């Protein structure tokens, strides 16, 4: 199970990576995926991030008809967004490695303190 409450600054990275994996998605689906990954964000934050990424030419959107209600906005990555997704993946891996190293160092120090 993913930890709850990961920092919101990871939201754009997870949105980019999810769109890179899925190809296209709706805002609600992206919100649901980010929650499953451990980000505790509200739906409005997802849509704000998507609008910002659209202004930055990282994502594009189009209206798609819905069988059960109003049309929905479908999001996909642009070429620049695909490049940003690769960068996001590398950045998250770097953060993961730095955290693992820090936790290992702290565990070694803690083990020495209890000896």
GINOR-V693648 format. One line per field, one symbol per residue. ss: DSSP state (H for helix, E for strand, - for the rest). phi: phi as a letter, one per 40 degrees, with the letter a starting at -180 (. if undefined). psi: psi as a letter, one per 30 degrees, with the letter a starting at -180 (. if undefined). A space follows every 50 residues. Layout:
ss->???
phi->???
psi->???
//
This chain:
ss->-------HHHHHHHHHHHHHHH-EEEHHHHHHHHHH------HHHHHHHH HHHHH---EEEEEE-------EEEEEE-HHHHHHHHHHHHHHHHHHHHHH HHHHHHHHHHHHHH-
phi->.cccgddcccddccccccccccgaacdcccccccccchcbbccccccccc ccccccgcbbbacbcbcbhcdbcbbaccdccccccccccccccccdcccc ccccccccccccccc
psi->kkkkhlkfffeeeeeeeeeeefdllleeeeeeeeeffgkilleeeeeeee eeeefghellllkkkkfialllkkklkleeeeeeeeeeeeeeeeeeeeee eeeeeeeeeeeeff.
//
